[in-house]
Amino acid sequence: MAAKKVVVGMSGGVDSSVAAYLLKEQGYDVIGVTMQIWQDEDEFVQEESGGCCGLSAVDDARRVADRLGIPYYVMNFKQEFKKNVMDYFTAEYLKGRTPNPCIACNRYVKWEALLNRSLAIGADYIATGHYARIEQLSNGRYAIKNSVTAVKDQTYALYNLTQEQLSHTLMPVGAYHKDEIRKIAEEIGLMVAHKKDSQEICFISDNDYAGFIDRECGDQVPPPGNFVLTDGTVVGKHKGITHYTIGQRKGLGIAFGHPVFVTEIRPETNEVVLGENRDVFTYELDADHINFMSIPDIQDEMLLKAKIRYSHSGSMCKVTRTGEDTIHCEFLEPVRAVTPGQAVVLYDGEYVAGGGTIL
């Protein structure tokens, strides 16, 4: 019987390189692919920023594929990336929200676009170097499961994958710790064994989100406006709502004699609301654009653990259905800086139950 064919998304980093090696060792017919999504920087900038899909990534991935003895290709996904990630990112900031572009990239580029193209060329699966595991549960559903290492766990950014996508996905790295992956790379002579991890947002090399939005959106960028307190008292001028996010304390450019925090962004009035640290805590949130994973839906009221950002360790909450595409989460303990535009990801034990976009 012919070996199952898998297309491995290779970023030129150690994780996806070892993923390709592990799958080849398991007997799969492995093809390496790098997604060309962002190539307008010069090569030096990409190398410095650790971008995941630039020219230097292509060079490293090609060398790894050659070392592993697998075919390697570059596929152009510029259009899909621009529409589903970059345009989405800027549009959300213009609305006073804080998006997570990696989640959008995973759902609509790394999976939807790459998977469709891979299936079209006869592949059975795609694979990545994410620190997560996939299992088919007793209820028949596919679910993302925490990786064996909490430090590198990447399940949060994968909650939005569909059942169809999960059924055609392999994630071999999720069964290892990072130091084990680097050791494997060393042992098989991969030159990327100690390459640094890529930065979170690959298309903003200087981390200046507001500057990027200014360049991309021009006249659409909201002008400076008022800093206000909860009661509407004007206390200063802000640089424009795209410069701020909920919970922010540094870089406000305003002095109160004690720390103040961004508690709300009001795009309709172009105001940024400031308050005390206690004002940044809440017991509840609402979310839409819901995707269910280990469970088919919310039944009555469910007690689940929720992560409200990638770095959040998670808090228990009661989750209820509130509409066709909305849920409500009521936390048992207050959570800090619930941020519209970010994802809330729900966990049932080690498995991703589902998630949505915070309203």
C-alpha positions, 0 to 999 in steps of 0.5 A: 500500500502506498504511503500516505502523503503529507505536506509539511509547512516549513518555516525554516525553523527548528520545529517544522524541520523536525516535524518533517523528519519525524513524519518521514521516520514514521513512513509518510511520503513527505513534501516540504512547502514554504508559504510565500506570504510576505516578501517586500522586506529586504533579506537582512530585515527578515533574518533579523526579525525571524520572519516565518515565511520570508527569503531567509526562511525559504533558504533554510527550509530548502537546505533542511529539505535537501538534508532530509531528502524530501521534495521542496516547493515554495507556494505563493499565498500573498493574496490570501495573507493580505486579505485574511491577515493584514487587512483584517489586522488593520480593520480591527485596530481601526475599530478600537479592537486588538486582533490576533493575526496568528489565529487568522493566519492559522485558520485561513492561510496555513490551513484553509489555503494550504490544505486545499492546495495540498489536497488538490495535488493528492496529499492526505494531510498537512502538518506543522511544527506547532506544540499541540496534539490532535486526537479523535475523541470517543464522540467522533469529533477531532480536538486539539489537545495540550502539548506535553510542554506547557511552556511552549503550548500553542493550542490557544492560536489553533482553536478556530480550526474546523473538523474537516481541517483537523481530520487532515492535520498532523502535529508530531512536535506536540509530543515533545519538549522544545529541548528534545526537538533541538536535540533531535535536530542536532543529532540529524545534523540540521543547521537550524538546530539552534535558530531562534524562534520567530517573532509573533507578528511576522509582518511587523518587524519593528513591533510598531503596530500603530506605525504599520497601520498609519502606513497601510491605512493613511487617511482612514487612521483615526486622528488624536482625541481625548483621554477621558475618565469613566464619567466623561471628564476630559483629562488629556489628548491621545495620539489616536486609538490605534496606539492603545489596548485594554490594560495598557499602562506604559506609553500613555504620555499622561501624568497622574502622579500614580499609575493609570490604565486604559480601561476602554476604547470608544471608536464612535467618540474617538475616546480612550478611557483611563482608570485605576488598576481595579477598573481593568478587572471584570467577571464576564465577557461575551464572544461571537464567531464561535467555533466548537471543537471537542464539543458540538455545542454548549449544553445548558451551562458548562464549566470550562477553563478559559484563556483570554490571551495567549499568555493567560494561564486560564480561569474557570468560567460558566459558559452559556449560549446567548444567541446563534453565534454568541456565548457568555462567560461568567468567571469564578474569579475576576480576570484582568484586561478582557480585550475586544478582538482577542480570542477567548479559548475554552478548555475541557480538561486538556482539550480545546472545547472551542472559542470565539472572538471577544466582543 
